């Protein structure tokens, strides 16, 4: 494997692992959390961008139908992880396509709260 791809995969795995370790224990599947003191609900999500060209956005993790593709440095909003932590549900800003993408092909630009789907 070329050194760049190997380094990129290791970096993505480290980022994903760190993000998983920082998840609050109360992060729920509903995608919202109470905003203390106001009684309102806050959407759990985080922004990011794609690390490659032609990254498949699927209807479900692993073998889902390809709904669209993301391209290098295009942005998205991620909402939750799959139960195994290897896939995220997101909406790509270009084309407004919502689906699942492997964590190996994304980079988070903020550290907002995000739970499991």
QUIZI-V489877 format. One record per residue. RES is the residue in three letters. PSI is psi in degrees with one decimal (NA if undefined). BURIAL is I if it has 16 or more other C-alpha atoms within 10 Angstrom, else O. Layout:
RES,PSI,BURIAL  RES,PSI,BURIAL
This chain:
UNK,131.9,O  UNK,146.9,O  UNK,-38.7,O  UNK,-47.2,O  UNK,-40.3,O  UNK,-45.6,O  UNK,-42.9,O  UNK,-43.3,O  UNK,-41.0,O  UNK,-41.0,O  UNK,-44.5,O  UNK,-42.9,I  UNK,-40.2,I  UNK,-42.9,O  UNK,-45.6,I  UNK,-42.5,I  UNK,-40.9,O  UNK,-42.8,O  UNK,-41.8,I  UNK,-39.1,O  UNK,-26.5,O  UNK,-2.2,O  UNK,135.3,O  UNK,147.0,O  UNK,-23.7,O  UNK,4.0,O  UNK,118.8,I  UNK,174.9,O  UNK,-8.9,O  UNK,-13.7,O  UNK,10.0,I  UNK,158.6,I  UNK,150.0,I  UNK,139.5,O  UNK,104.4,O  UNK,136.4,O  UNK,-21.6,O  UNK,-19.1,O  UNK,4.0,O  UNK,169.5,O  UNK,141.2,O  UNK,133.3,O  UNK,133.2,O  UNK,113.9,I  UNK,167.8,I  UNK,149.7,I  UNK,164.8,I  UNK,-171.5,I  UNK,161.5,I  UNK,144.5,I  UNK,-0.4,I  UNK,174.4,O  UNK,137.0,O  UNK,33.4,O  UNK,121.1,I  UNK,133.5,I  UNK,116.3,I  UNK,160.4,I  UNK,-23.9,I  UNK,160.9,I  UNK,151.9,I  UNK,-70.0,O  UNK,20.4,O  UNK,160.4,O  UNK,139.0,O  UNK,119.4,O  UNK,-23.8,O  UNK,-174.6,I  UNK,150.0,I  UNK,152.7,I  UNK,156.1,I  UNK,126.7,O  UNK,3.1,O  UNK,145.3,I  UNK,160.2,I  UNK,168.1,I  UNK,123.1,I  UNK,142.1,I  UNK,-37.0,I  UNK,163.6,I  UNK,154.1,I  UNK,166.2,I  UNK,-27.0,O  UNK,-8.0,O  UNK,5.7,I  UNK,-8.2,I  UNK,149.2,I  UNK,148.2,I  UNK,129.2,I  UNK,168.3,I  UNK,119.0,I  UNK,132.0,I  UNK,-38.5,O  UNK,118.6,O  UNK,-11.2,O  UNK,44.4,O  UNK,128.4,I  UNK,132.0,I  UNK,-160.0,I  UNK,138.5,I  UNK,141.7,I  UNK,140.1,I  UNK,-13.9,I  UNK,-14.3,I  UNK,17.5,I  UNK,158.0,I  UNK,132.0,I  UNK,134.1,I  UNK,-6.7,O  UNK,171.2,O  UNK,37.5,O  UNK,159.3,O  UNK,142.8,I  UNK,136.2,I  UNK,-166.0,I  UNK,148.6,I  UNK,NA,I
